[in-house]
Amino acid sequence: MTISGLSLKKSVLALGTALCATLAGLAAPSAAPFRIIITETETPLVPNSVIDLAHRLGFYKKAGVDVELVRVPATPSAVAALRTGQGDMANIATDSALQLLARDQMKLKGVTSPDKALPFIIAANKQFTDVKQLVGKSFGVSRIGSVDFLVSRSVFARLGIEPDSVKYVVIGQPPVRAQALVGGRVDATVFSIGVWLSLTDRSGINMLVDQKAYNDAAPFVTKLNVVTDTVAKDRAKEVEGVVRGIIEASRQFATDPKSWVEAMAAARPDVKRADLEDLAARYKDNWSVNGGINLEAIKFTTDTVYQDAEWQGLRKVAPSEWIDTSFADKALAALGVSNLTDPTGR
C-alpha cells in the first residue's frame, strides 16, 4: 500500500471512529434523576417543606442537579426505598438512622438537616402561666421513652424543673394529646405549632413554651437527609448540589418569609393564608441556612435517644462516625457562612 493510500485509510478510520463516538453520545441515555425520598404525602407545614419547595422553585436545577421527589408515608418506608435503591437520598428521623447504624444494618452518611428543630411547644391549661407551675401536674406524652417524652424532660431540666416532678400520662399522638388538653384530661402536654394552630378553640389553654424556646433548651435534631456510603462516593457532586439547593432556598425563606408564604400557598391551597403567615413568622429562626448539621446538636440528640430503655445494649454511634459535613462545607465555601441563624458548631 502506498503512503498516500495508508494516510487515506487512517483518515477514514479516524473519521469513522469520531462518527461512532458522536452517535454513541447521541444515543446514550441521560443521567438518571437524583431521587430524594420524603415522608410526606403533601408539602408539610414545617421548615422541612424546603425539600419540596427547593424543587418547585428551581433551586436544585440552579445547583446543577436534576431532582425527582419520591413520596412515601413514613420513615420505615423511606428506609426500605433507600435500601432497595428506589432513591438516592432520604429524609428520615435521626433516631431511626442511629438505630440502623447501631445495629450495623446500613452504612449511612448524614449530610444535611433541612428541618433540624422540633417545632414543639408546651401548652397548658390557662390557669398555668409559667412552666415551673407544672411541678406535680399531669403532662401528656405519646409514650414513656418517646422523643417528645425524652426531649421535654430535657426542656424541663433546662428551665429549672426536676423532670421527675412532673406526672407523665401516656395518651398517644399529638392531635390526641391536644384534644386531651382542651378537654381537661391533662394539665399540660407537648405538640407541634401546627397542631396548636389547627385547634379551633384555644381559649382555655396557654402556650407556656414556644418552639424557639423549646429548641433552645433542647437542640434535638429531629430529621436528617441521609445517603448510603455508595451514593456519597459515586454521586458526590449531586449530593453537594442538593445540599446547596436546600441551603439557598432556606436562606431565601429566612430573609424573605413572604416568599415561603407564596410558595406554600401554591403548594397547599387548603391552608389559610393567615395561618401560613403566622407560621412564617414563627419559623424565622428555624431555617437551615448553613446546612443544619451542628455537631454539638447531633451529640445532644444521640445522648438523648440513648436514654430510652430500648437503646440499652446497643453500640453507641458517635457523630464523627456518620455525619459528613463535607458537602455542606463545600456549599458554604462558595456561598459564605450565614450569621442569620443555624450555627455550624464546627
VOBA-1610 file (N, C-alpha, C; in pm, whole numbers, padded with zeros to 5 digits, always signed):
BEGIN
Met+00086-00119+00000Met+00000+00000+00000Met+00089+00124+00000Thr+00052+00221-00078Thr+00130+00345-00088Thr+00109+00427+00037Ile+00203+00523+00058Ile+00192+00612+00174Ile+00063+00691+00169Ser+00027+00735+00046Ser-00096+00814+00033Ser-00219+00729+00063Gly-00213+00597+00020Gly-00325+00508+00049Gly-00338+00481+00196Leu-00222+00465+00265Leu-00223+00441+00409Leu-00280+00562+00485Ser-00241+00681+00438Ser-00291+00803+00502Ser-00441+00815+00485Leu-00488+00778+00363Leu-00631+00784+00337Leu-00706+00687+00427Lys-00648+00566+00445Lys-00713+00466+00529Lys-00722+00514+00674Lys-00611+00575+00721Lys-00609+00626+00858Lys-00713+00737+00877Ser-00726+00819+00772Ser-00822+00930+00779Ser-00964+00878+00787Val-00990+00774+00703Val-01124+00716+00704Val-01154+00650+00838Leu-01054+00580+00894Leu-01072+00515+01023Leu-01095+00619+01134Ala-01020+00725+01127Ala-01035+00831+01227Ala-01173+00895+01219Leu-01218+00917+01093Leu-01350+00976+01073Leu-01458+00882+01123Gly-01442+00752+01093Gly-01539+00654+01138Gly-01545+00644+01289Thr-01427+00648+01353Thr-01422+00642+01499Thr-01492+00763+01561Ala-01464+00880+01504Ala-01526+01003+01555Ala-01677+00999+01538Leu-01723+00948+01420Leu-01866+00940+01393Leu-01934+00845+01490Cys-01868+00730+01515Cys-01925+00632+01608Cys-01936+00691+01749Ala-01833+00764+01787Ala-01834+00826+01920Ala-01947+00928+01932Thr-01966+01004+01822Thr-02072+01104+01822Thr-02209+01038+01832Leu-02228+00932+01751Leu-02356+00860+01753Leu-02380+00794+01887Ala-02273+00741+01945Ala-02287+00678+02076Ala-02329+00780+02180Gly-02270+00898+02169Gly-02305+01005+02262Gly-02449+01047+02247Leu-02496+01053+02120Leu-02634+01092+02096Leu-02731+00987+02145Ala-02689+00860+02135Ala-02778+00751+02172Ala-02778+00723+02321Ala-02671+00768+02391Ala-02659+00737+02533Ala-02771+00805+02611Pro-02831+00733+02704Pro-02937+00793+02784Pro-02880+00898+02879Ser-02958+00998+02911Ser-02913+01100+03005Ser-02903+01040+03144Ala-02826+01104+03231Ala-02809+01055+03367Ala-02944+01049+03437Ala-02961+00947+03519Ala-03087+00931+03591Ala-03105+01044+03691Pro-03228+01087+03714Pro-03252+01193+03813Pro-03203+01149+03951Phe-03168+01243+04031Phe-03128+01216+04170Phe-03257+01216+04252Arg-03290+01100+04307Arg-03419+01082+04373Arg-03409+01104+04524Ile-03491+01195+04574Ile-03495+01224+04718Ile-03625+01167+04774Ile-03612+01080+04871Ile-03728+01017+04934Ile-03774+01103+05051Ile-03900+01143+05050Ile-03955+01224+05159Ile-04076+01154+05219Thr-04098+01178+05348Thr-04202+01104+05419Thr-04329+01185+05439Glu-04356+01275+05346Glu-04481+01349+05350Glu-04553+01331+05217Thr-04680+01301+05223Thr-04757+01284+05101Thr-04796+01417+05039Glu-04781+01525+05116Glu-04802+01660+05065Glu-04703+01753+05134Thr-04683+01870+05080Thr-04585+01963+05135Thr-04621+01996+05279Pro-04531+01966+05376Pro-04565+01983+05517Pro-04560+02129+05561Leu-04630+02161+05669Leu-04638+02298+05721Leu-04527+02325+05822Val-04407+02281+05791Val-04291+02298+05877Val-04171+02332+05788Pro-04058+02373+05848Pro-03942+02405+05764Pro-03895+02290+05674Asn-03933+02167+05706Asn-03897+02055+05619Asn-03957+02071+05480Ser-04053+02160+05466Ser-04112+02190+05336Ser-04007+02237+05236Val-03892+02283+05285Val-03789+02336+05196Val-03741+02230+05096Ile-03745+02103+05133Ile-03703+01997+05039Ile-03792+02001+04916Asp-03921+02010+04939Asp-04019+02014+04830Asp-04012+02147+04756Leu-04010+02257+04831Leu-04015+02389+04769Leu-03888+02422+04692Ala-03773+02372+04735Ala-03649+02393+04660Ala-03660+02330+04522His-03735+02222+04513His-03760+02157+04385His-03857+02241+04301Arg-03967+02282+04361Arg-04068+02361+04291Arg-04013+02494+04240Leu-03924+02555+04318Leu-03871+02687+04284Leu-03742+02684+04204Gly-03694+02564+04172Gly-03579+02553+04083Gly-03441+02565+04147Phe-03433+02555+04279Phe-03303+02569+04344Phe-03210+02450+04314Tyr-03265+02332+04299Tyr-03181+02216+04267Tyr-03124+02230+04125Lys-03209+02270+04032Lys-03161+02288+03895Lys-03054+02395+03888Lys-03072+02501+03965Lys-02973+02608+03971Lys-02839+02553+04020Ala-02844+02454+04110Ala-02723+02392+04162Ala-02672+02280+04072Gly-02740+02258+03958Gly-02693+02160+03861Gly-02740+02018+03883Val-02850+01999+03956Val-02899+01864+03985Val-03042+01847+03936Asp-03064+01738+03865Asp-03198+01701+03820Asp-03260+01614+03928Val-03351+01669+04006Val-03407+01600+04123Val-03546+01547+04094Glu-03573+01431+04149Glu-03707+01372+04146Glu-03744+01339+04289Leu-03863+01380+04332Leu-03909+01351+04467Leu-03989+01222+04470Val-03956+01137+04566Val-04027+01010+04584Val-04099+01019+04719Arg-04231+01016+04717Arg-04309+01033+04839Arg-04350+00898+04897Val-04324+00881+05024Val-04364+00760+05097Val-04430+00803+05228Pro-04506+00715+05294Pro-04584+00758+05410Pro-04507+00780+05540Ala-04393+00712+05559Ala-04326+00722+05689Ala-04180+00677+05677Thr-04104+00699+05786Thr-03962+00666+05786Thr-03933+00520+05749Pro-04005+00420+05802Pro-03975+00281+05764Pro-03984+00259+05612Ser-04081+00323+05548Ser-04094+00311+05402Ser-03978+00380+05332Ala-03933+00492+05388Ala-03820+00565+05330Ala-03693+00482+05339Val-03673+00419+05453Val-03555+00333+05472Val-03558+00217+05374Ala-03676+00155+05359Ala-03690+00043+05266Ala-03660+00086+05124Ala-03709+00204+05085Ala-03684+00255+04950Ala-03536+00284+04929Leu-03471+00339+05029Leu-03329+00369+05018Leu-03248+00240+05010Arg-03287+00142+05089Arg-03215+00014+05092Arg-03224-00060+04958Thr-03339-00049+04892Thr-03361-00122+04767Thr-03324-00040+04643Gly-03267+00079+04664Gly-03222+00159+04551Gly-03330+00235+04480Gln-03447+00253+04544Gln-03555+00330+04481Gln-03536+00479+04499Gly-03432+00516+04573Gly-03400+00656+04593Gly-03253+00669+04627Asp-03201+00790+04615Asp-03059+00815+04640Asp-03034+00885+04771Met-03133+00956+04820Met-03123+01029+04947Met-03258+01018+05015Ala-03258+01010+05148Ala-03385+01000+05220Ala-03384+01095+05338Asn-03498+01159+05361Asn-03518+01244+05477Asn-03587+01160+05583Ile-03512+01121+05687Ile-03566+01027+05786Ile-03538+01077+05928Ala-03607+01017+06023Ala-03586+01051+06163Ala-03444+01017+06205Thr-03383+01107+06280Thr-03245+01086+06322Thr-03230+00961+06407Asp-03326+00936+06495Asp-03314+00817+06579Asp-03324+00689+06498Ser-03400+00691+06388Ser-03409+00573+06302Ser-03276+00547+06233Ala-03210+00656+06187Ala-03079+00641+06125Ala-02979+00585+06225Leu-02983+00634+06349Leu-02893+00585+06452Leu-02917+00437+06482Gln-03043+00396+06481Gln-03075+00254+06504Gln-03013+00167+06395Leu-03026+00209+06270Leu-02970+00132+06159Leu-02819+00119+06172Leu-02756+00227+06213Leu-02610+00225+06228Leu-02568+00142+06349Ala-02638+00159+06459Ala-02602+00087+06581Ala-02617-00064+06564Arg-02713-00104+06481Arg-02736-00247+06457Arg-02659-00299+06335Asp-02577-00212+06277Asp-02497-00248+06158Asp-02584-00299+06044Gln-02701-00237+06026Gln-02792-00279+05921Gln-02773-00201+05791Met-02722-00078+05800Met-02692+00002+05682Met-02574+00093+05712Lys-02501+00128+05608Lys-02393+00226+05620Lys-02444+00358+05560Leu-02463+00457+05646Leu-02524+00582+05604Leu-02435+00701+05635Lys-02460+00808+05562Lys-02397+00936+05589Lys-02507+01041+05606Gly-02505+01114+05717Gly-02596+01226+05735Gly-02533+01350+05675Val-02600+01412+05578Val-02535+01520+05502Val-02598+01657+05521Thr-02722+01663+05567Thr-02786+01792+05593Thr-02913+01767+05673Ser-02961+01870+05740Ser-03088+01861+05811Ser-03173+01982+05773Pro-03261+01965+05676Pro-03345+02078+05632Pro-03440+02128+05740Asp-03473+02043+05836Asp-03565+02080+05943Asp-03509+02026+06073Lys-03403+02089+06120Lys-03329+02034+06233Lys-03404+02042+06365Ala-03491+02144+06380Ala-03555+02170+06508Ala-03695+02111+06516Leu-03725+02050+06629Leu-03862+02008+06654Leu-03950+02132+06670Pro-04057+02144+06594Pro-04144+02260+06609Pro-04241+02241+06725Phe-04187+02189+06837Phe-04272+02157+06952Phe-04294+02280+07040Ile-04409+02279+07105Ile-04440+02377+07208Ile-04491+02301+07329Ile-04489+02367+07444Ile-04556+02312+07562Ile-04677+02400+07590Ala-04793+02337+07590Ala-04918+02407+07615Ala-04981+02353+07743Ala-05056+02439+07811Ala-05116+02400+07938Ala-05251+02467+07957Asn-05324+02418+08055Asn-05449+02483+08093Asn-05421+02629+08125Lys-05515+02718+08095Lys-05490+02862+08105Lys-05458+02908+08247Gln-05486+02826+08348Gln-05453+02867+08485Gln-05303+02867+08510Phe-05226+02799+08420Phe-05081+02796+08434Phe-05018+02900+08342Thr-04938+02986+08401Thr-04875+03092+08322Thr-04723+03081+08320Asp-04668+02986+08394Asp-04523+02965+08399Asp-04498+02815+08402Val-04397+02772+08328Val-04370+02629+08318Val-04336+02568+08454Lys-04284+02647+08546Lys-04248+02595+08678Lys-04370+02556+08760Gln-04487+02601+08717Gln-04610+02565+08786Gln-04655+02422+08755Leu-04584+02356+08665Leu-04623+02219+08626Leu-04571+02112+08722Val-04495+02152+08822Val-04448+02056+08922Val-04569+01987+08987Gly-04569+01854+08981Gly-04678+01776+09040Gly-04801+01766+08953Lys-04797+01825+08833Lys-04913+01824+08744Lys-04900+01717+08636Ser-05011+01686+08571Ser-05011+01581+08468Ser-04965+01638+08334Phe-04885+01560+08264Phe-04826+01604+08137Phe-04840+01492+08034Gly-04914+01517+07927Gly-04941+01414+07827Gly-04825+01390+07733Val-04792+01262+07710Val-04686+01223+07616Val-04737+01107+07531Ser-04667+01080+07422Ser-04712+00971+07336Ser-04685+00835+07400Arg-04567+00820+07461Arg-04533+00700+07537Arg-04409+00731+07622Ile-04388+00652+07723Ile-04267+00667+07803Ile-04147+00621+07718Gly-04050+00710+07702Gly-03935+00678+07619Gly-03943+00735+07479Ser-04056+00795+07443Ser-04069+00856+07310Ser-03985+00983+07302Val-03967+01033+07180Val-03888+01155+07161Val-03951+01272+07237Asp-04085+01288+07227Asp-04148+01401+07296Asp-04131+01388+07447Phe-04130+01267+07500Phe-04109+01244+07643Phe-03966+01279+07683Leu-03867+01224+07611Leu-03727+01245+07646Leu-03685+01390+07632Val-03724+01452+07518Val-03680+01589+07495Val-03751+01687+07590Ser-03878+01663+07619Ser-03948+01750+07713Ser-03885+01744+07852Arg-03836+01628+07890Arg-03766+01616+08018Arg-03641+01704+08018Ser-03570+01706+07905Ser-03452+01791+07895Ser-03490+01939+07903Val-03603+01973+07839Val-03651+02111+07845Val-03685+02150+07989Phe-03754+02062+08060Phe-03788+02090+08200Phe-03661+02114+08282Ala-03562+02027+08263Ala-03438+02041+08340Ala-03369+02174+08310Arg-03368+02214+08183Arg-03303+02338+08145Arg-03378+02460+08199Leu-03510+02445+08212Leu-03592+02558+08259Leu-03613+02557+08410Gly-03541+02471+08480Gly-03542+02476+08625Gly-03641+02386+08694Ile-03693+02284+08623Ile-03786+02189+08685Ile-03720+02052+08693Glu-03732+01985+08805Glu-03686+01847+08816Glu-03778+01761+08728Pro-03722+01695+08625Pro-03808+01620+08531Pro-03900+01518+08597Asp-03853+01454+08703Asp-03936+01352+08767Asp-04046+01411+08855Ser-04048+01544+08868Ser-04153+01607+08950Ser-04283+01623+08873Val-04279+01595+08742Val-04398+01604+08658Val-04460+01465+08645Lys-04590+01456+08643Lys-04659+01328+08628Lys-04689+01302+08481Tyr-04619+01208+08421Tyr-04633+01180+08278Tyr-04750+01083+08254Val-04835+01122+08159Val-04953+01042+08126Val-04944+01001+07979Val-04948+00873+07953Val-04941+00823+07815Val-05076+00843+07748Ile-05077+00918+07639Ile-05203+00949+07570Ile-05201+00907+07424Gly-05089+00933+07354Gly-05083+00895+07212Gly-05034+01008+07124Gln-05081+01010+07002Gln-05032+01103+06900Gln-05065+01250+06934Pro-04991+01345+06875Pro-05009+01487+06906Pro-05153+01539+06900Pro-05229+01509+06793Pro-05367+01560+06790Pro-05452+01508+06907Val-05425+01384+06946Val-05499+01325+07058Val-05459+01395+07188Arg-05330+01424+07202Arg-05282+01493+07322Arg-05342+01633+07330Ala-05351+01700+07215Ala-05408+01834+07211Ala-05555+01832+07255Gln-05629+01735+07206Gln-05770+01726+07245Gln-05785+01690+07392Ala-05691+01610+07443Ala-05695+01575+07585Ala-05672+01700+07670Leu-05584+01788+07624Leu-05559+01913+07696Leu-05681+02004+07691Val-05736+02021+07573Val-05854+02107+07558Val-05970+02054+07643Gly-05980+01921+07650Gly-06089+01859+07726Gly-06063+01850+07875Gly-05946+01896+07920Gly-05917+01897+08063Gly-05871+01765+08121Arg-05832+01670+08036Arg-05788+01539+08086Arg-05644+01543+08136Val-05566+01641+08091Val-05430+01661+08142Val-05409+01810+08166Asp-05312+01841+08250Asp-05283+01981+08280Asp-05199+02046+08171Ala-05114+01968+08106Ala-05026+02023+08003Ala-04981+01910+07911Thr-04925+01947+07798Thr-04873+01847+07705Thr-04780+01914+07605Val-04727+01836+07515Val-04636+01885+07412Val-04686+01840+07276Phe-04686+01933+07181Phe-04720+01900+07042Phe-04663+02010+06954Ser-04681+01997+06824Ser-04620+02092+06731Ser-04702+02221+06722Ile-04635+02324+06670Ile-04704+02451+06649Ile-04816+02435+06546Gly-04798+02340+06453Gly-04903+02313+06354Gly-05029+02262+06419Val-05014+02174+06518Val-05131+02122+06590Val-05197+02235+06669Trp-05115+02320+06728Trp-05168+02437+06801Trp-05258+02522+06712Leu-05209+02552+06592Leu-05285+02635+06501Leu-05411+02565+06449Ser-05409+02433+06449Ser-05525+02358+06398Ser-05641+02355+06496Leu-05615+02390+06622Leu-05721+02387+06723Leu-05818+02502+06699Thr-05943+02471+06690Thr-06043+02575+06661Thr-06075+02659+06784Asp-06053+02604+06902Asp-06081+02679+07026Asp-05961+02666+07120Arg-05885+02775+07134Arg-05769+02775+07223Arg-05793+02865+07345Ser-05918+02901+07367Ser-05949+02997+07473Ser-05917+02944+07613Gly-05915+02813+07629Gly-05892+02757+07762Gly-05750+02713+07789Ile-05658+02740+07695Ile-05521+02693+07712Ile-05421+02805+07683Asn-05301+02789+07735Asn-05192+02884+07713Asn-05073+02813+07650Met-04991+02886+07576Met-04864+02835+07527Met-04757+02878+07628Leu-04705+02783+07703Leu-04605+02813+07805Leu-04465+02824+07748Val-04433+02739+07649Val-04300+02739+07587Val-04319+02734+07436Asp-04275+02838+07367Asp-04290+02837+07221Asp-04180+02752+07157Gln-04188+02733+07025Gln-04099+02637+06961Gln-03953+02681+06964Lys-03926+02810+06963Lys-03787+02857+06969Lys-03727+02829+07107Ala-03804+02863+07211Ala-03756+02839+07347Ala-03738+02690+07373Tyr-03829+02609+07317Tyr-03822+02464+07334Tyr-03693+02411+07271Asn-03665+02455+07148Asn-03546+02406+07079Asn-03418+02463+07141Asp-03421+02587+07186Asp-03304+02643+07251Asp-03268+02564+07377Ala-03370+02519+07449Ala-03346+02443+07571Ala-03300+02301+07542Ala-03342+02247+07430Ala-03307+02109+07396Ala-03291+02098+07244Pro-03170+02125+07192Pro-03148+02128+07046Pro-03145+01989+06983Phe-03260+01927+06980Phe-03273+01792+06926Phe-03291+01797+06775Val-03206+01729+06702Val-03216+01725+06555Val-03313+01614+06517Thr-03431+01653+06478Thr-03537+01553+06458Thr-03519+01470+06331Lys-03477+01533+06220Lys-03464+01459+06094Lys-03337+01500+06021Leu-03287+01408+05942Leu-03168+01431+05861Leu-03189+01377+05721Asn-03121+01436+05625Asn-03112+01377+05492Asn-02990+01287+05491Val-03012+01160+05460Val-02903+01063+05460Val-02887+01002+05322Val-02765+00957+05295Val-02735+00882+05173Val-02654+00760+05216Thr-02651+00659+05131Thr-02565+00545+05160Thr-02420+00584+05131Asp-02328+00507+05184Asp-02186+00533+05158Asp-02157+00531+05009Thr-02226+00442+04936Thr-02204+00429+04792Thr-02246+00555+04719Val-02363+00607+04751Val-02411+00730+04687Val-02320+00847+04723Ala-02276+00854+04848Ala-02188+00962+04890Ala-02060+00964+04806Lys-02017+00848+04764Lys-01895+00838+04685Lys-01922+00854+04536Asp-02023+00782+04484Asp-02045+00776+04339Asp-02124+00897+04284Arg-02202+00961+04369Arg-02284+01074+04321Arg-02258+01199+04408Ala-02134+01215+04444Ala-02095+01322+04537Ala-02135+01460+04486Lys-02117+01486+04357Lys-02149+01618+04303Lys-02298+01649+04316Glu-02380+01546+04296Glu-02524+01566+04307Glu-02567+01584+04453Val-02503+01510+04543Val-02531+01529+04685Val-02498+01673+04725Glu-02383+01719+04681Glu-02341+01855+04711Glu-02440+01956+04653Gly-02489+01930+04530Gly-02584+02021+04467Gly-02715+02027+04541Val-02764+01912+04590Val-02888+01909+04666Val-02872+01987+04796Val-02761+01965+04865Val-02736+02036+04991Val-02729+02186+04965Arg-02663+02224+04858Arg-02654+02367+04825Arg-02793+02423+04792Gly-02873+02349+04718Gly-03007+02395+04684Gly-03092+02417+04807Ile-03081+02326+04904Ile-03157+02339+05028Ile-03110+02461+05108Ile-02978+02481+05112Ile-02924+02597+05184Ile-02971+02728+05121Glu-02965+02736+04988Glu-03004+02860+04921Glu-03153+02887+04936Ala-03236+02784+04927Ala-03380+02803+04946Ala-03408+02844+05091Ser-03338+02783+05185Ser-03357+02816+05327Ser-03322+02962+05352Arg-03216+03009+05287Arg-03176+03149+05306Arg-03279+03245+05249Gln-03340+03207+05139Gln-03444+03293+05083Gln-03562+03304+05179Phe-03604+03189+05236Phe-03719+03191+05326Phe-03687+03262+05457Ala-03560+03255+05500Ala-03521+03322+05624Ala-03519+03473+05608Thr-03474+03520+05494Thr-03466+03665+05471Thr-03594+03723+05414Asp-03675+03639+05351Asp-03799+03686+05290Asp-03911+03587+05323Pro-03965+03592+05446Pro-04069+03498+05487Pro-04190+03497+05393Lys-04217+03610+05329Lys-04332+03616+05238Lys-04315+03519+05120Ser-04189+03494+05081Ser-04167+03403+04970Ser-04206+03261+05008Trp-04188+03226+05136Trp-04233+03094+05183Trp-04385+03089+05181Val-04448+03196+05226Val-04594+03202+05226Val-04648+03183+05085Glu-04588+03253+04988Glu-04634+03243+04849Glu-04615+03101+04795Ala-04498+03043+04822Ala-04471+02908+04772Ala-04564+02807+04837Met-04588+02822+04967Met-04676+02729+05036Met-04822+02748+04995Ala-04862+02872+04966Ala-04999+02895+04922Ala-05026+02823+04791Ala-04923+02816+04705Ala-04937+02744+04579Ala-04937+02593+04601Ala-04853+02547+04696Ala-04843+02403+04722Ala-04957+02350+04807Arg-05008+02435+04897Arg-05114+02393+04990Arg-05229+02493+04991Pro-05307+02498+04885Pro-05420+02592+04879Pro-05527+02563+04984Asp-05516+02448+05051Asp-05613+02412+05153Asp-05589+02482+05286Val-05473+02548+05299Val-05435+02612+05426Val-05463+02762+05418Lys-05519+02816+05523Lys-05549+02959+05526Lys-05420+03041+05517Arg-05425+03147+05440Arg-05308+03231+05424Arg-05265+03292+05557Ala-05361+03327+05640Ala-05328+03384+05771Ala-05247+03287+05855Asp-05280+03157+05845Asp-05204+03056+05919Asp-05062+03043+05863Leu-05049+03051+05731Leu-04915+03045+05670Leu-04830+03164+05713Glu-04891+03280+05720Glu-04818+03400+05762Glu-04776+03388+05908Asp-04863+03331+05989Asp-04830+03308+06130Asp-04711+03213+06141Leu-04716+03103+06066Leu-04607+03005+06069Leu-04477+03065+06018Ala-04484+03143+05912Ala-04364+03204+05856Ala-04293+03291+05960Ala-04371+03365+06037Ala-04313+03449+06142Ala-04249+03364+06252Arg-04312+03253+06285Arg-04261+03167+06391Arg-04136+03090+06348Tyr-04122+03066+06217Tyr-04010+02986+06168Tyr-03887+03069+06130Lys-03890+03198+06155Lys-03783+03284+06103Lys-03645+03243+06153Asp-03636+03178+06269Asp-03506+03136+06323Asp-03482+02986+06307Asn-03567+02919+06232Asn-03557+02773+06221Asn-03495+02723+06090Trp-03470+02812+05997Trp-03423+02766+05866Trp-03277+02722+05870Ser-03247+02615+05799Ser-03111+02560+05797Ser-03026+02634+05693Val-02995+02758+05725Val-02924+02843+05630Val-02777+02806+05614Asn-02727+02719+05705Asn-02590+02670+05692Asn-02583+02518+05682Gly-02696+02456+05654Gly-02697+02312+05634Gly-02759+02232+05746Gly-02770+02293+05865Gly-02844+02229+05973Gly-02777+02111+06041Ile-02644+02094+06024Ile-02579+01979+06089Ile-02475+02027+06191Asn-02526+02087+06296Asn-02444+02129+06408Asn-02402+02004+06486Leu-02274+01980+06493Leu-02225+01857+06555Leu-02257+01851+06704Glu-02262+01966+06770Glu-02298+01967+06912Glu-02444+01925+06930Ala-02532+01971+06839Ala-02673+01932+06845Ala-02690+01784+06813Ile-02611+01733+06719Ile-02618+01589+06687Ile-02576+01507+06809Lys-02476+01553+06880Lys-02432+01482+07002Lys-02542+01485+07107Phe-02606+01601+07125Phe-02717+01609+07220Phe-02827+01511+07180Thr-02859+01507+07054Thr-02963+01417+07004Thr-02926+01272+07032Thr-02802+01236+07003Thr-02754+01099+07026Thr-02765+01063+07174Asp-02715+01150+07259Asp-02719+01123+07403Asp-02863+01111+07453Thr-02953+01190+07396Thr-03093+01187+07439Thr-03161+01056+07404Val-03147+01011+07280Val-03219+00889+07240Val-03163+00766+07311Tyr-03037+00769+07347Tyr-02980+00653+07416Tyr-03027+00643+07560Gln-03105+00740+07607Gln-03163+00732+07741Gln-03282+00636+07743Asp-03341+00611+07626Asp-03457+00522+07617Asp-03412+00378+07646Ala-03493+00306+07723Ala-03460+00168+07759Ala-03441+00080+07637Glu-03509+00112+07526Glu-03497+00030+07405Glu-03355+00034+07346Trp-03277+00135+07384Trp-03143+00151+07330Trp-03037+00084+07417Gln-03076+00035+07531Gln-02979-00026+07619Gln-02914-00149+07552Gly-02782-00153+07556Gly-02711-00265+07495Gly-02668-00241+07352Leu-02722-00134+07290Leu-02681-00103+07153Leu-02549-00026+07153Arg-02472-00048+07049Arg-02344+00022+07033Arg-02369+00172+07021Lys-02292+00252+07093Lys-02307+00398+07086Lys-02242+00447+06956Val-02320+00518+06877Val-02273+00569+06748Val-02237+00717+06764Ala-02111+00748+06751Ala-02065+00885+06765Ala-02094+00964+06637Pro-02121+01095+06648Pro-02145+01177+06528Pro-02032+01167+06426Ser-01909+01157+06472Ser-01794+01152+06381Ser-01796+01028+06293Glu-01872+00927+06333Glu-01877+00802+06256Glu-01961+00814+06129Trp-02060+00903+06133Trp-02152+00901+06020Trp-02197+01038+05970Ile-02177+01142+06046Ile-02214+01276+05999Ile-02104+01329+05908Asp-02140+01357+05784Asp-02044+01405+05684Asp-02075+01551+05652Thr-01995+01639+05705Thr-02018+01783+05685Thr-01953+01835+05557Ser-01882+01748+05485Ser-01804+01797+05370Ser-01892+01858+05262Phe-02012+01803+05241Phe-02099+01855+05135Phe-02150+01995+05171Ala-02192+02013+05296Ala-02235+02145+05341Ala-02117+02242+05342Asp-02001+02193+05382Asp-01883+02280+05389Asp-01843+02331+05251Lys-01857+02247+05149Lys-01825+02291+05013Lys-01924+02398+04967Ala-02051+02378+05001Ala-02152+02479+04965Ala-02125+02610+05039Leu-02089+02600+05166Leu-02062+02720+05245Leu-01935+02791+05200Ala-01840+02714+05148Ala-01718+02777+05095Ala-01752+02866+04977Ala-01853+02826+04900Ala-01895+02905+04783Ala-01992+03016+04821Leu-02082+02987+04914Leu-02188+03082+04948Leu-02152+03173+05065Gly-02057+03129+05146Gly-02027+03200+05270Gly-02115+03149+05383Val-02069+03163+05506Val-02145+03120+05622Val-02241+03230+05664Ser-02368+03197+05678Ser-02469+03295+05718Ser-02465+03315+05869Asn-02483+03438+05912Asn-02491+03466+06056Asn-02634+03489+06101Leu-02730+03455+06016Leu-02870+03474+06050Leu-02913+03383+06165Thr-02879+03258+06153Thr-02921+03155+06250Thr-02842+03029+06211Asp-02875+02915+06271Asp-02815+02788+06231Asp-02664+02785+06249Pro-02611+02800+06370Pro-02466+02788+06392Pro-02417+02650+06354Thr-02299+02644+06295Thr-02247+02516+06244Thr-02194+02427+06353Gly-02148+02484+06464Gly-02092+02402+06571Gly-01958+02341+06535Arg-01890+02400+06437Arg-01759+02346+06398Arg-01675+02459+06336
//
